[in-house]
Amino acid sequence: MKVKPWQKPMKGQAAVAVDRICASLPRIARGRIILRAPYLDDYPLFESIVTGERGRWIGGPLTPEAAWLDFIQMVAGWVLRGAGLWTVELQATGERVGFVVLNHETGDPEMELGFLFPAENEGKGYAFEAGEAARNSAFFALNRDTLVSWIDPENARAIKLVERLGAQRDAASDIDGSGAYRYPRPEFEV
């Protein structure tokens, strides 16, 4: 993948500013994973997921241009809404394994919990650990009253994941052909 000029990491004082901003975003360590602020060098993994075969679950596959706009929109959510895209990495190695997002996209009636993981990281429990941490952040750190995941009805693995996280089908909240799965507020864990 060729890196476009606007996708190249900043240098000098701009890089220091990026680090300061990212350091101010929530960082959650839980189990085997860390949810951390996204950096530009996380983008190639994001693009490979949403422009590839797995992109079909989010209305794609997306073009590289649409992938870039989706990425920056989710990152901007941190500044504008206090929630957005996290990069999920392994605590032991720092390897990036996917993304989890708390996002309120244009036209959506409420905040959504979403997951973006490549096929090779499916079935390892990373999305469950990341989803649990993001869900708890939505309810306890952001004090959200509601949280939903909209899932393509044919995406059986994602449906199984959100049900394991406690979400229940809420057909009254379906949008654009995607089924709504609503999360109950979890019990506070000490």
PEDAHU-V946685 format. One record per residue. N is the residue number from 1. RES is the residue in one letter. BURIAL is 1 if it has 9 or more other C-alpha atoms within 8 Angstrom, else 0. Layout:
# PEDAHU-V946685
n=[N	N]
res=[RES	RES]
burial=[BURIAL	BURIAL]
This chain:
# PEDAHU-V946685
n=[1	2	3	4	5	6	7	8	9	10	11	12	13	14	15	16	17	18	19	20	21	22	23	24	25	26	27	28	29	30	31	32	33	34	35	36	37	38	39	40	41	42	43	44	45	46	47	48	49	50	51	52	53	54	55	56	57	58	59	60	61	62	63	64	65	66	67	68	69	70	71	72	73	74	75	76	77	78	79	80	81	82	83	84	85	86	87	88	89	90	91	92	93	94	95	96	97	98	99	100	101	102	103	104	105	106	107	108	109	110	111	112	113	114	115	116	117	118	119	120	121	122	123	124	125	126	127	128	129	130	131	132	133	134	135	136	137	138	139	140	141	142	143	144	145	146	147	148	149	150	151	152	153	154	155	156	157	158	159	160	161	162	163	164	165	166	167	168	169	170	171	172	173	174	175	176	177	178	179	180	181	182	183	184	185	186	187	188	189	190]
res=[M	K	V	K	P	W	Q	K	P	M	K	G	Q	A	A	V	A	V	D	R	I	C	A	S	L	P	R	I	A	R	G	R	I	I	L	R	A	P	Y	L	D	D	Y	P	L	F	E	S	I	V	T	G	E	R	G	R	W	I	G	G	P	L	T	P	E	A	A	W	L	D	F	I	Q	M	V	A	G	W	V	L	R	G	A	G	L	W	T	V	E	L	Q	A	T	G	E	R	V	G	F	V	V	L	N	H	E	T	G	D	P	E	M	E	L	G	F	L	F	P	A	E	N	E	G	K	G	Y	A	F	E	A	G	E	A	A	R	N	S	A	F	F	A	L	N	R	D	T	L	V	S	W	I	D	P	E	N	A	R	A	I	K	L	V	E	R	L	G	A	Q	R	D	A	A	S	D	I	D	G	S	G	A	Y	R	Y	P	R	P	E	F	E	V]
burial=[0	0	0	0	0	0	0	1	0	0	0	0	0	0	1	1	0	1	0	0	0	1	0	0	1	0	0	0	1	1	0	1	1	1	1	1	1	1	0	0	0	1	1	0	0	1	1	0	1	1	1	1	0	1	1	1	1	0	0	1	1	1	0	0	0	0	1	1	0	0	1	0	0	1	1	1	1	1	0	0	0	0	1	1	1	1	1	1	1	1	1	0	0	0	0	1	1	1	1	1	1	1	1	1	0	0	0	0	0	0	1	1	1	1	1	1	1	1	0	0	1	1	0	0	0	1	1	1	1	1	1	1	1	1	1	1	1	1	1	1	0	0	0	0	0	1	1	1	1	1	1	1	1	0	1	0	0	0	1	0	1	1	1	0	1	0	1	0	0	1	0	0	0	1	0	0	0	1	1	1	1	1	1	0	0	0	0	0	0	0]
